[in-house]
Amino acid sequence: MSLEKRVLDGNIPAHIAIILDGNGRWAKKRGLPRTLGHKKGADNLKNIAIECQKIGIKALSVYAFSTENWKRPKEEIDFLMKLPKEFEEGFNGEFDKHDIRVMFSGRRDRFNKEVTELLKRVEEKTKHRTGMILNVCFDYGLSLIHI
């Protein structure tokens, strides 16, 4: 049975995970800068999170920046590091209205002070919310798993 059919039948998954991949390729295919693809992807994440909350999903994890992403060109990384601030400024009111709690998973020791403080601030500001959890995974990867 397809996920769409299960959702339409009221069988809602508790947790969905999405790997944010292909935004740069999407932009490049259209003759646009890769950074515009990343921006469009971040904008779309707001809509996805709100729709997940509306249908009753309890947690949405998005894999946003892997350990391998540090190998990208410096200017692309610099742009990606600005997206959390834009995300906070542009979407916080919407997430408040929809009772979405934001959490960040992954390493934080390689981010600059501004990004680290922003992650803490957003988590602190949204920790009281009881609706869906949006778990944004940053600096994650298999190299972090110790067996």
PELINZI-V830385 format. One record per helix or strand. SS is the DSSP state (~ for helix, > for strand). FROM is the first residue (numbers start at 1). TO is the last residue. If there is no record, write none. Layout:
# PELINZI-V830385
SS;FROM;TO, SS;FROM;TO
This chain:
# PELINZI-V830385
~;3;8, >;15;19, ~;23;29, ~;34;55, >;59;66, ~;67;71, ~;74;97, >;101;105, ~;113;126, >;133;140, ~;142;144
